Amino acid sequence: MSKRVSLTQYLVEQQRVDGHIPSQLRLLLEVVARACKSIALAVNKGDLGGVLGTASSENVQGEVQKKLDIIANEVLIEANEWGGHLAAMASEEMEGIYLVPNRYPQGEYLLLFDPLDGSSNIDVNVSIGTIFSVLKKPDNAPGVTEQDFMQAGAKQVAAGYCVFGPQSTLVLTVGDGVAMFTLDREKGSFVLTREHVEIPPDTKEFAINMSNMRHWDEPVKRYVNECLEGKEGPRGKDFNMRWVASMVADVHRILTRGGIFMYPWDKRDPDKPGKLRLMYEANPMGWLIEQAGGMATDGRQRILDIQPTKLHQRVSVVLGSKNEVERVTQYHLEADKPAPSA
Ligand code: P6P
Protein backbone atom coordinates (compact mmCIF):
# COMPACT_ATOMS: atom_id res chain seq x y z
CA MET A 1 0.00 0.00 0.00
CA SER A 2 1.43 3.43 -0.94
CA LYS A 3 2.77 5.49 2.01
CA ARG A 4 0.15 7.84 3.44
CA VAL A 5 0.87 11.59 3.31
CA SER A 6 0.68 13.40 6.68
CA LEU A 7 -0.80 16.89 7.11
CA THR A 8 2.72 18.19 7.82
CA GLN A 9 4.06 16.73 4.55
CA TYR A 10 1.08 18.12 2.61
CA LEU A 11 1.66 21.60 4.05
CA VAL A 12 5.43 21.47 3.43
CA GLU A 13 4.69 20.59 -0.19
CA GLN A 14 2.16 23.43 -0.45
CA GLN A 15 4.90 25.71 0.87
CA ARG A 16 7.94 24.41 -0.95
CA VAL A 17 6.70 22.79 -4.15
CA ASP A 18 3.61 24.85 -4.94
CA GLY A 19 4.63 28.05 -3.21
CA HIS A 20 1.05 28.46 -2.08
CA ILE A 21 1.83 29.23 1.54
CA PRO A 22 4.65 30.91 3.43
CA SER A 23 6.29 29.04 6.31
CA GLN A 24 4.55 31.17 8.97
CA LEU A 25 1.15 30.17 7.61
CA ARG A 26 2.21 26.51 7.39
CA LEU A 27 3.30 26.59 11.02
CA LEU A 28 0.05 28.32 12.06
CA LEU A 29 -2.04 25.63 10.34
CA GLU A 30 -0.05 22.88 12.06
CA VAL A 31 -0.79 24.50 15.44
CA VAL A 32 -4.50 24.80 14.60
CA ALA A 33 -4.51 21.11 13.60
CA ARG A 34 -2.87 20.13 16.90
CA ALA A 35 -5.53 22.15 18.75
CA CYS A 36 -8.26 20.35 16.78
CA LYS A 37 -6.68 17.04 17.81
CA SER A 38 -6.86 18.08 21.50
CA ILE A 39 -10.50 19.11 21.07
CA ALA A 40 -11.25 15.79 19.35
CA LEU A 41 -9.81 13.92 22.33
CA ALA A 42 -11.89 15.99 24.78
CA VAL A 43 -15.07 15.52 22.71
CA ASN A 44 -14.39 11.80 22.42
CA LYS A 45 -14.24 11.42 26.23
CA GLY A 46 -17.80 12.73 26.68
CA ASP A 47 -19.20 11.87 30.10
CA LEU A 48 -15.97 10.07 31.01
CA GLY A 49 -14.19 13.43 30.86
CA GLY A 50 -16.91 15.37 32.63
CA VAL A 51 -17.10 17.69 29.60
CA LEU A 52 -20.80 17.37 28.77
CA GLY A 53 -23.61 19.64 29.84
CA THR A 54 -23.79 23.40 30.14
CA ALA A 55 -21.47 25.85 31.83
CA SER A 56 -23.08 28.51 34.01
CA SER A 57 -22.42 31.25 31.45
CA GLU A 58 -23.66 32.79 28.20
CA ASN A 59 -21.59 33.83 25.20
CA VAL A 60 -21.72 37.14 23.38
CA GLN A 61 -24.56 35.76 21.27
CA GLY A 62 -26.65 35.32 24.41
CA GLU A 63 -26.47 31.54 24.00
CA VAL A 64 -25.96 29.29 27.03
CA GLN A 65 -22.43 27.94 26.72
CA LYS A 66 -21.70 24.24 26.86
CA LYS A 67 -18.67 23.17 28.86
CA LEU A 68 -17.06 21.99 25.63
CA ASP A 69 -17.62 25.42 24.00
CA ILE A 70 -15.41 26.94 26.68
CA ILE A 71 -12.88 24.09 26.65
CA ALA A 72 -12.49 24.25 22.87
CA ASN A 73 -12.13 28.03 22.95
CA GLU A 74 -9.42 27.83 25.62
CA VAL A 75 -7.57 25.08 23.72
CA LEU A 76 -7.44 27.23 20.57
CA ILE A 77 -6.34 30.36 22.44
CA GLU A 78 -3.62 28.58 24.46
CA ALA A 79 -2.29 26.65 21.45
CA ASN A 80 -2.07 29.69 19.17
CA GLU A 81 -1.08 32.65 21.35
CA TRP A 82 2.65 31.94 21.82
CA GLY A 83 3.84 30.72 18.40
CA GLY A 84 4.59 34.11 16.82
CA HIS A 85 2.32 33.53 13.80
CA LEU A 86 -0.65 35.60 14.97
CA ALA A 87 -1.39 39.22 15.79
CA ALA A 88 -4.84 38.47 17.22
CA MET A 89 -7.73 36.02 17.34
CA ALA A 90 -11.53 36.27 17.28
CA SER A 91 -14.02 33.67 18.46
CA GLU A 92 -17.77 33.13 18.51
CA GLU A 93 -17.31 32.67 22.27
CA MET A 94 -15.59 36.03 22.90
CA GLU A 95 -17.12 39.50 22.49
CA GLY A 96 -13.98 41.33 21.39
CA ILE A 97 -10.77 40.34 19.63
CA TYR A 98 -8.04 38.59 21.62
CA LEU A 99 -4.67 40.33 21.22
CA VAL A 100 -1.58 38.12 21.46
CA PRO A 101 -0.05 38.98 24.87
CA ASN A 102 3.01 41.26 24.71
CA ARG A 103 5.19 38.54 26.25
CA TYR A 104 4.87 36.61 22.99
CA PRO A 105 6.13 37.55 19.49
CA GLN A 106 3.50 39.11 17.22
CA GLY A 107 2.81 37.60 13.80
CA GLU A 108 1.10 38.76 10.63
CA TYR A 109 -2.02 36.58 10.68
CA LEU A 110 -5.49 36.89 12.19
CA LEU A 111 -7.25 33.68 13.27
CA LEU A 112 -11.03 33.48 13.61
CA PHE A 113 -12.94 30.46 14.81
CA ASP A 114 -16.15 28.92 15.99
CA PRO A 115 -14.49 26.65 18.53
CA LEU A 116 -17.31 24.16 18.74
CA ASP A 117 -20.05 24.42 16.14
CA GLY A 118 -23.28 22.48 16.70
CA SER A 119 -23.17 22.65 20.49
CA SER A 120 -26.79 21.55 20.78
CA ASN A 121 -25.63 18.13 19.53
CA ILE A 122 -22.83 17.63 22.06
CA ASP A 123 -24.90 15.94 24.77
CA VAL A 124 -26.68 13.64 22.31
CA ASN A 125 -23.50 12.29 20.69
CA VAL A 126 -24.13 13.75 17.23
CA SER A 127 -21.28 15.12 15.04
CA ILE A 128 -19.98 18.59 15.92
CA GLY A 129 -16.90 20.50 14.82
CA THR A 130 -14.44 23.39 14.94
CA ILE A 131 -14.46 25.97 12.11
CA PHE A 132 -11.51 28.32 11.43
CA SER A 133 -10.58 31.12 9.06
CA VAL A 134 -7.22 32.88 8.54
CA LEU A 135 -6.75 36.45 7.31
CA LYS A 136 -3.60 38.52 6.93
CA LYS A 137 -3.27 41.61 9.13
CA PRO A 138 -3.37 44.75 6.94
CA ASP A 139 0.27 45.80 6.53
CA ASN A 140 -0.24 49.45 7.29
CA ALA A 141 -1.76 48.99 10.73
CA PRO A 142 0.58 49.33 13.76
CA GLY A 143 -0.98 47.09 16.44
CA VAL A 144 -4.29 45.33 15.84
CA THR A 145 -7.88 46.46 16.14
CA GLU A 146 -11.23 44.88 15.36
CA GLN A 147 -11.26 46.96 12.19
CA ASP A 148 -8.32 44.86 10.89
CA PHE A 149 -10.64 41.84 10.90
CA MET A 150 -13.23 43.60 8.72
CA GLN A 151 -12.12 41.91 5.50
CA ALA A 152 -14.32 40.16 2.95
CA GLY A 153 -14.16 36.37 2.86
CA ALA A 154 -12.38 36.57 -0.49
CA LYS A 155 -9.32 37.80 1.45
CA GLN A 156 -8.94 34.56 3.45
CA VAL A 157 -5.55 32.86 3.08
CA ALA A 158 -6.67 29.59 4.70
CA ALA A 159 -9.95 28.12 5.91
CA GLY A 160 -11.14 24.82 7.27
CA TYR A 161 -12.94 22.79 9.86
CA CYS A 162 -12.49 19.64 11.88
CA VAL A 163 -15.59 17.44 12.12
CA PHE A 164 -15.77 15.24 15.24
CA GLY A 165 -17.91 12.32 14.11
CA PRO A 166 -17.32 8.59 13.52
CA GLN A 167 -13.94 9.88 12.31
CA SER A 168 -12.25 13.14 13.23
CA THR A 169 -11.51 14.73 9.86
CA LEU A 170 -9.72 18.00 9.18
CA VAL A 171 -10.82 19.68 5.94
CA LEU A 172 -8.63 22.49 4.64
CA THR A 173 -8.07 24.87 1.77
CA VAL A 174 -5.19 27.29 1.19
CA GLY A 175 -6.55 28.21 -2.24
CA ASP A 176 -5.37 25.11 -4.07
CA GLY A 177 -8.53 23.01 -3.81
CA VAL A 178 -9.88 21.14 -0.78
CA ALA A 179 -8.01 18.37 1.05
CA MET A 180 -9.29 16.06 3.81
CA PHE A 181 -7.15 14.54 6.58
CA THR A 182 -8.40 11.78 8.87
CA LEU A 183 -7.06 11.61 12.44
CA ASP A 184 -5.10 8.41 12.95
CA ARG A 185 -5.66 8.04 16.68
CA GLU A 186 -2.97 5.37 17.05
CA LYS A 187 -0.30 7.62 15.53
CA GLY A 188 -1.93 10.84 16.80
CA SER A 189 -1.59 12.54 13.41
CA PHE A 190 -3.85 13.75 10.59
CA VAL A 191 -3.36 11.70 7.40
CA LEU A 192 -4.34 12.81 3.88
CA THR A 193 -7.37 10.77 2.80
CA ARG A 194 -8.82 12.94 -0.01
CA GLU A 195 -7.60 15.89 -2.07
CA HIS A 196 -8.95 17.98 -4.96
CA VAL A 197 -12.46 17.37 -3.55
CA GLU A 198 -15.20 18.17 -6.10
CA ILE A 199 -18.88 18.77 -5.39
CA PRO A 200 -21.29 17.48 -8.10
CA PRO A 201 -23.05 20.50 -9.68
CA ASP A 202 -26.47 18.82 -9.31
CA THR A 203 -28.05 17.07 -6.36
CA LYS A 204 -31.18 15.39 -5.05
CA GLU A 205 -30.53 16.28 -1.41
CA PHE A 206 -31.38 19.51 0.42
CA ALA A 207 -30.60 20.55 4.00
CA ILE A 208 -32.75 23.07 5.85
CA ASN A 209 -34.57 23.22 9.20
CA MET A 210 -38.10 22.52 7.92
CA SER A 211 -39.68 23.57 11.24
CA ASN A 212 -39.07 27.18 10.17
CA MET A 213 -40.97 26.82 6.86
CA ARG A 214 -43.83 29.17 7.74
CA HIS A 215 -41.29 31.92 8.51
CA TRP A 216 -39.31 31.76 5.26
CA ASP A 217 -39.34 34.28 2.45
CA GLU A 218 -41.19 33.29 -0.73
CA PRO A 219 -38.14 32.28 -2.88
CA VAL A 220 -37.06 29.70 -0.26
CA LYS A 221 -40.62 28.38 0.07
CA ARG A 222 -40.81 28.11 -3.73
CA TYR A 223 -37.54 26.15 -3.96
CA VAL A 224 -38.32 23.75 -1.10
CA ASN A 225 -41.91 23.16 -2.27
CA GLU A 226 -40.60 22.24 -5.73
CA CYS A 227 -38.22 19.75 -4.11
CA LEU A 228 -41.12 18.28 -2.09
CA GLU A 229 -43.28 17.94 -5.24
CA GLY A 230 -40.64 15.53 -6.55
CA LYS A 231 -41.10 13.69 -9.86
CA GLU A 232 -44.61 15.05 -10.35
CA GLY A 233 -43.44 18.64 -9.85
CA PRO A 234 -41.40 21.10 -11.93
CA ARG A 235 -38.10 19.50 -10.92
CA GLY A 236 -39.09 16.11 -12.40
CA LYS A 237 -37.13 14.22 -9.74
CA ASP A 238 -37.56 13.20 -6.11
CA PHE A 239 -35.42 14.84 -3.42
CA ASN A 240 -34.10 13.62 -0.07
CA MET A 241 -33.74 15.87 3.00
CA ARG A 242 -31.07 15.95 5.70
CA TRP A 243 -30.64 18.35 8.68
CA VAL A 244 -27.96 17.53 11.28
CA ALA A 245 -28.14 20.96 12.95
CA SER A 246 -24.34 21.04 12.91
CA MET A 247 -23.21 23.14 9.97
CA VAL A 248 -19.89 21.27 9.98
CA ALA A 249 -21.63 17.90 9.55
CA ASP A 250 -24.00 19.16 6.84
CA VAL A 251 -21.18 20.85 4.92
CA HIS A 252 -18.99 17.75 5.24
CA ARG A 253 -21.77 15.65 3.69
CA ILE A 254 -22.10 18.17 0.84
CA LEU A 255 -18.33 18.18 0.20
CA THR A 256 -18.44 14.39 0.21
CA ARG A 257 -21.52 13.71 -1.98
CA GLY A 258 -23.10 17.02 -3.02
CA GLY A 259 -26.26 18.74 -1.82
CA ILE A 260 -27.54 22.18 -0.89
CA PHE A 261 -27.52 23.72 2.62
CA MET A 262 -29.74 26.66 3.48
CA TYR A 263 -30.11 28.76 6.61
CA PRO A 264 -32.04 31.69 5.15
CA TRP A 265 -33.39 34.88 6.62
CA ASP A 266 -36.78 34.37 8.20
CA LYS A 267 -39.40 36.61 9.68
CA ARG A 268 -38.99 35.41 13.29
CA ASP A 269 -36.40 38.15 13.76
CA PRO A 270 -36.65 40.33 10.61
CA ASP A 271 -33.76 42.61 11.62
CA LYS A 272 -31.38 39.64 11.67
CA PRO A 273 -30.11 38.76 8.16
CA GLY A 274 -29.82 35.12 9.23
CA LYS A 275 -28.71 32.88 12.10
CA LEU A 276 -25.20 31.96 10.99
CA ARG A 277 -22.17 34.21 11.46
CA LEU A 278 -20.31 35.62 8.48
CA MET A 279 -16.73 35.82 9.72
CA TYR A 280 -16.18 32.37 11.25
CA GLU A 281 -18.93 30.21 9.79
CA ALA A 282 -20.16 31.41 6.36
CA ASN A 283 -16.83 32.75 5.07
CA PRO A 284 -14.65 29.68 5.79
CA MET A 285 -17.39 27.27 4.70
CA GLY A 286 -18.12 29.41 1.64
CA TRP A 287 -14.49 29.34 0.53
CA LEU A 288 -14.24 25.57 1.00
CA ILE A 289 -17.41 25.06 -1.05
CA GLU A 290 -16.14 27.33 -3.85
CA GLN A 291 -12.73 25.65 -3.83
CA ALA A 292 -14.57 22.35 -4.38
CA GLY A 293 -16.48 23.74 -7.37
CA GLY A 294 -19.64 24.67 -5.51
CA MET A 295 -21.28 28.05 -4.85
CA ALA A 296 -22.08 30.06 -1.72
CA THR A 297 -24.44 33.07 -1.62
CA ASP A 298 -26.63 34.86 0.88
CA GLY A 299 -29.50 34.26 -1.52
CA ARG A 300 -28.54 37.25 -3.64
CA GLN A 301 -24.78 37.82 -3.64
CA ARG A 302 -21.59 35.80 -3.25
CA ILE A 303 -20.87 35.39 0.47
CA LEU A 304 -17.15 35.95 -0.02
CA ASP A 305 -17.83 39.39 -1.53
CA ILE A 306 -19.71 40.69 1.53
CA GLN A 307 -17.79 43.50 3.22
CA PRO A 308 -18.15 42.90 6.99
CA THR A 309 -18.91 45.74 9.41
CA LYS A 310 -19.18 43.79 12.68
CA LEU A 311 -17.17 40.86 14.05
CA HIS A 312 -20.24 38.77 14.93
CA GLN A 313 -22.52 39.86 12.13
CA ARG A 314 -24.94 37.26 10.83
CA VAL A 315 -25.77 36.31 7.27
CA SER A 316 -28.26 34.23 5.31
CA VAL A 317 -26.53 31.17 3.83
CA VAL A 318 -27.24 29.12 0.67
CA LEU A 319 -24.32 26.88 -0.31
CA GLY A 320 -23.45 23.63 -2.06
CA SER A 321 -23.99 22.14 -5.53
CA LYS A 322 -23.57 24.98 -8.01
CA ASN A 323 -26.69 24.49 -10.13
CA GLU A 324 -28.98 24.29 -7.09
CA VAL A 325 -27.50 27.36 -5.40
CA GLU A 326 -27.82 29.24 -8.71
CA ARG A 327 -31.50 28.25 -8.84
CA VAL A 328 -32.25 29.47 -5.30
CA THR A 329 -30.33 32.70 -5.93
CA GLN A 330 -32.22 33.21 -9.20
CA TYR A 331 -35.52 32.81 -7.36
CA HIS A 332 -34.48 35.54 -4.92
CA LEU A 333 -33.42 37.90 -7.72
CA GLU A 334 -36.70 37.27 -9.61
CA ALA A 335 -38.68 38.02 -6.45
CA ASP A 336 -36.78 41.30 -6.01
CA LYS A 337 -37.76 42.57 -9.46
CA PRO A 338 -40.58 45.12 -9.33
CA ALA A 339 -43.90 43.66 -10.50
CA PRO A 340 -44.57 44.72 -14.13
CA SER A 341 -46.86 47.78 -14.14
CA ALA A 342 -50.41 46.85 -15.21
P1 P6P B 1 -31.15 25.17 14.23
C1 P6P B 1 -25.44 25.22 15.35
O1 P6P B 1 -26.00 25.85 16.49
C2 P6P B 1 -25.63 26.18 14.17
O2 P6P B 1 -24.96 27.38 14.41
C3 P6P B 1 -25.15 25.52 12.89
O3 P6P B 1 -24.09 24.67 13.09
C4 P6P B 1 -26.39 24.76 12.41
O4 P6P B 1 -26.42 24.60 11.01
C5 P6P B 1 -27.53 25.64 12.90
O5 P6P B 1 -27.01 26.44 13.98
C6 P6P B 1 -28.70 24.83 13.40
O6 P6P B 1 -29.72 25.74 13.74
O7 P6P B 1 -32.02 26.42 14.27
O8 P6P B 1 -31.61 24.17 13.22
O9 P6P B 1 -30.89 24.55 15.58
Boltz pocket constraint, residues with backbone or C-beta under 6 A from the ligand:
constraints:
  - pocket:
      binder: B
      contacts: [[A, 117], [A, 118], [A, 119], [A, 120], [A, 209], [A, 245], [A, 246], [A, 247], [A, 248], [A, 263], [A, 275], [A, 276]]
      max_distance: 6.0
